[in-house]
Amino acid sequence: MAAALLCAVASLGACRSAEAGPESTAKHMIDNVMARYARAYQNNDPDAMAELYTQEALLLPPGHELVTGRDSVRAFWSRGMEPGFRMTTMAVEVSGGTGYVVGRYYVPPDDQDEAETGKYIIALRRERDGAWRITADIWNADHPDEEPDSTTDSASQAVALLGQAFETIAQSP
């Protein structure tokens, strides 16, 4: 009886290991994407940034129109990135071929601007080639420079954009 119980417990542990394996691998791959993101940002490399995004990616920068598609993402990042940028991942979640990262960022002060801290969510999906790429990228500062003119308009726009981001994620191949 003890041997049967030991076998049952051992097989449960093996099941957990097998389940955690693909998720753990996916989280590791997503961590690598985030490290490449930080490196590309710190090196002010819009081409390297763009390669991290899907062809139909959505970029939702604060105070800016929705940016759609890898080429438009490249053009956005070509405008420049702040030196000294740092980011910290707080959570990575994965379910099948989709995942998301929640984190914090810091941009040090410069001659024109004070330091900025904020938070971000980056949604990713595993592409047909097995690579994880960014499908949606949104961030905002903890202390916005300007208050929006209308809270209702701002909230409605945010909900609409979030809906578009989730549609893109759901349409994964």
Secondary structure, DSSP 8 states (H G I E B T S, - for coil): -HHHHHHHHHHHHHHHHHHHHHHHHHHHHHHHHHHHHHHHHHTT-HHHHHTTEEEEEEEE-TTS--EESHHHHHHHHHT---TT-EEEEEEEEEETTEEEEEEEEEE---SSS--EEEEEEEEEEE-TTS-EEEEEEEEEESS-SS--S-HHHHHHHHHHHHHHHHHHHHT--
